[in-house]
Amino acid sequence: MYQSRPSVSDLRYNAASSAFEGIVTFHSDSGRIRMASSFEAPLDTSYDAAVAGLREDAIRSLERPDALRSRRAARRAQARSDSRAPAFPFGRLLGQFFGNRAA
């Protein structure tokens, strides 16, 4: 279930396709889903109508399994991420680079 209304960012008008385009973001307990969306309308369409059209297009796309989307999982407990070792041993690399073999 989604926690809030989807937000729209990167709103722009594509004159070649006569459509508004943007990124619609859904927030849920499992994380964030971002989808590219388009809404065919004339350039003089109000901002609120364009945003509503982009949201409706994105909601319809959620039901399609082949729709392009980006998922970002919700963050887990902070203690888990703090307990991990660094991804790359920078100290050892710098020690070897400057000739300090003990580093």
N, C-alpha and C positions, 0 to 999 in steps of 0.2 A: 504494500500500500504506500502511496506517495504522501509525504508529510505536508507539502505546501503546493501552491500553484506553481506550475513550471515557469521559470524565468527565461527571458529572451535576451540574447546578447548578439553583438556583431550584426545588427540590423542594417541592411542596405537594399537598394533597389537595382535590379538588373534590367536595364532597358532592352537588351536583346531578347529576353524572354518575357518582358512585361510582368515581372513578378518581384515581390519582396522576398528576401532570403535572410536567414539568420540561424543562430545556434540556440536550440531550446534545451534547457537543463531541468531534469527531474531529480528531486531529492527523495530518498527512501531510507529505511532502516539498513538496507543492505549496501547502500552507497549512492553514487551519483551516476546518472545516465545522461549523456549529451547526444543530441541528434541534429543533423542538418535538416532544415525545413524550408519550404518555399510556399508562397501564397500568391497566385495570379490575381492582380488587381491593377487599376490605373495608378499613375504616379501621384495623383491628388487625393488618394485614400488617406484617411486620418491615421495617426500613429496608433491609436487604440484599436482600430479595426485591423490594421496590419499585424499587430502583435497577437490579437485574438485569432486571426487566420493562421498565423504561424504555429500557435499552440494547438489548434485543432488538427492541423496537418501532422504535427509531431505525435499527437495522441493516436491518430489513425495509424501512423507508422509503427507505434509500439506493438500493435497486434500482428504485424507482419514479421515473420522470423528472418526474412532476407534483408530487412532494412538496415542501413548502415548506422551504427551507433558506437559510442565510446562508453565503456563502463569503468568506474573507479570504485573499488571496494571501500567500505567504511573502515576507518582506522580502528585497529584493535587496541587493547589496553596499552597504555604508555609504557608500563614496566617491561613488556615483551620487547618493544623496539629498543629500549635502553640497554637490554642485556646482550644484544648482538655485538659481535666483534666488528671492527671497521671493515668495509668492503675491500679496501686496498691498503697494504701496509706502507704508508707514506714514510714513516720514520726509518724503516729499513732501507727503502729506496734512496732517501736523502743521505743516509749514512754511507751507502755504497757509492753514491755519486761524488761525495766529498772525501772519500777515502777512509772513513771511520768504519772499520769492519766490525767493531763491537756494537754498533747501533742496531 
